[in-house]
Amino acid sequence: MDNQNQTQIPVVSVVGKSDVGKTTLLEKLLKESKRRGWRVATVKHDVHGFDMDKPGKDTWRHAQAGADMVVISSPNKIAILESVDEDKSLDEVLSRVRGVDLIFTEGYRRANKAKIEIFRSEVYQELLCEPEELMAIAADVQLNNGVPCYGLDDAKGLCDLIAEKFNLR
């Protein structure tokens, strides 16, 4: 696959422990990104596996009959479901993403990408990531560790930082 295209798209991973609000912050970042006119993709890692197809539907039946890849297309969406033999690295997944200005991931804490860690003082006492791994922290308290710290609802401030870091307009 064309790695040059993939490396040109900035990637920001929203990381943190379970139930700290990663999805909630990501929704706010997406709304702010769209308000700015950015085309955005998201990648969510699910260690437990997932199933998007409903039993009995045509695409489910195609997969059950042995298709390794099932594509469904409509005037407003395309979905590709591909069977894989192993968990793919983030870079392998990202290599398939095209035509966007920015990619947000939820999770992928160990990947070598820009990260925003969500920190809630009632959930844990220490950051999961080392400060040098983080581009920002979204927290319910002010942390003074040299990493820019934003409030949990400050999607505008975080998007300003992303725009500056990756030269997005």
N, C-alpha and C positions, 0 to 999 in steps of 0.2 A: 504494500500500500504506500501511498505518497506521504512519507513522513514530513516532508517540508511543509505541506499544507497544515498538518496537525500541529507542528511546532509553532506556527505563526498565530494560532488561536490561543489567546491567554486562557489559563485554567486557574480557577480559585476554588479550593476545597474548603467547605464548611465542616469543621470537625468538633468533636466534644463527646462527652459520655452520653449514654442513653438517657432520653427524657429530659435533656437540658434545653431543648427548643431549636434544634438544628433545622428541622423542616419549617418551623414558624419563621425563623430568620431568613431562610432561603426564599420563602414566599414574599417577604418584604423586599429582599434584594432583587427578586425577579420583577416585582411591580415597579420598583424604582428604575431598574434597567430598561424596562419597556417604556416607561415615561420618558426616558432619555433617547429612545429610538434605537436601542441596541437590539440586535438579533442574538438570542441567548439559547444555549442548549443546557440541559442538566443531565448528569449521570449519577445514578444512585446505586450503591453497592449493597447487595442483600446476600449475606453469608448463608442464609437458610434456603435460598432458592425461591423462585416465584413462579406463578402461572398467570398469564394475562388472558389466556384463552378460556372460553366457557365450554365445558363439555357439551357435545352435541352440535355446536356451531360448525360451519363449513371448515374454517381454518383449523379448528381442533381436530376435526375428522381427517384433514389432510395430514397433520402431524402424526396422528394415530396410525395412519396408513403407511407412514415411513418417510415423509418428506423431512429432509434435514434442515431446510429453510422454507418458511412460509411467509409470503408477503401479501398484505392486504392493502388495497389502495382505494381511496374515495376522492371526491373533489376537494376535500379539506384536510386529509390525513393520509399518511403512509405508515404502516407498522411492519417491521421485519422481525420475525421470531426465528432464531437460529439455534439449533441444538449444538452444544459444545461438549467436548470431552473433559474439560478442566476449566477452572476459574481463570479468566483472562486477566492479564495485567491492565492497569489503568491506561498505559500507553497503547496497548492493543485495542482497547475499547475506544479510546479517543481518536485513533487513526481512522475510524469510520465516520466521524462527525465532520460535516462540511457546511459551508454557507452561513456561519454565525460569526459574531464579533467576540463572543465570550462564552466560555463553558464553566458552569458551576458544577462541582461534585458535592455530594453529601456523603461524608465518610472518606475513605482512602487516606486515613491519617498518616500512614507510613509512606505514601507516595511522595516523590520529590517535586511537589507543586506548591504554589503560594497557598497559604492557609490562613483562615480566620477561625480562631478557636472560640467557642462559646463557653463562658465560665459563669456558673451560678454558685455563689458562696455556700448555699445550703445543700448543694449536691456533692461538692468536693472541695478540698483545701488547696490542691496544687494543680497547675496546668498539666495536661497530658503531653503537650509538646514542649520542647525546649524553646526559650524565647527566640533564638536565632532562626528557628524553623518557621516562625510566624510573621505574617505581614500585618496582622491586627488581632485584637481580642475584642469580643463583644461580651460585656460583663454587667452584672448587677452591682458591682463595686468598682472603685477605681484601683487599678493595679499599676504600680510604678516599677516596671522591670525593663524599661527602654522600648517596649513594644507599644505602638499606638493603641489606646484603649477607648472603645466607643460604648455607648449605652446599647442595651439589647434591642431597642427600637430604632436605632440611628442608621437606617438603610441609606439615607441620603449621604451622610458622612462617610460610610463605608464605600459607597459607589463613587464618591469624589476621590477617595484614596485609590480605588481600582482604576478609575479613569486616568489619574495622574501616573500611577505605576506602569500601566500598559498603553498609555497614550491613546485612550479612547475618547472620541468626541461625543 
